[in-house]
């Protein structure tokens, strides 16, 4: 017996080919083709807010009237394609490691009905609130991801370039965490200088950090027979990239800029003044689930060092920001 579905909500109905789809967002035929074959789009609406891309939600319906929603993100040109590729691969890696911790990624492709090259990333839609996450729940899931993850070649880095916001990160594979972090930080410093111009005092401080502080703190992690496991990290885990499902209360992380790193790298971002997750509860709960690396008494120094990456990246995104003087 064929199910009789309730009428689809029609809001400023748009026509795509011969299919009438409700909503205020037009769906390219490439997007429709990327949807699971048993689902038909009935509604497409502009949704969300992104600093570097366009976003929308798609409601689909199965033959039994079940409705399934998707989230879609668009970006243009080679740069936009690379950004979306990095996010897609990051979300795939997170979903593979801890299923359900990130919205499931479905497809990445290129639109057909545009005059300039435009690309899209399609994933599961989750109805979330962006209130600050529960520290205990977040720490438990995040530590689980760090513990369970395994670098595919046993090194630090990632198999594609990932983007923190609109800017690329140096993610080439390295056996040494000290070398990887040095290249990552130096690359971000160059991006910042390109945007904000040279600053001799800052450059001197960066040179000292890269030449003295980084090897002093990070080489110590692997002294006396110790080893650092490369752990999958989200890479940009501020409160805007964490959401709580309004129905289930489950936590989700998204907009990932992943790479395999020292696990403590993940939470350096929680130290910065321009984000809201500065409560000690987040760090305390995380350390209950993943003990600080030896030397433990240098944990706070490493946390401060790792936070520099976030400060410089924010400065490169926001020219003239006060963060650059922090």
URLINZI-V956750 format. One line per field, one symbol per residue. ss: DSSP state (H for helix, E for strand, L for the rest). A space follows every 10 residues. Layout:
# URLINZI-V956750
ss = ???
This chain:
# URLINZI-V956750
ss = LLLLLLLLLL LLLEEELLEE EELLLLLLHH HHHHLLLLLE EEEEEELLLL LLLEEEEEEE ELLLLLEEEE EEEEEEHHHH HHHHHHHHHH HHHHHHHLLL LLLLEEEEEE LLLLLLLEEE EEEELLLEEL LLLLHHHHHH HHHHHHHHLL LLLLLEELLL LLEELLEELL LLLELLHHHH HHHHHHHHHH HHHHHHLLLH HHHHHHHHHH HHHHHHHHHH HHLLLLLLLL EEELLLLLHH HEEEELLLLL EEELLLLLEE ELHHHHHHHH HLLLLLLLLH HHHHHHHHHL LLLLLHHHHH HHHHHHHHHH HHHHHHHLLL LHHHHL
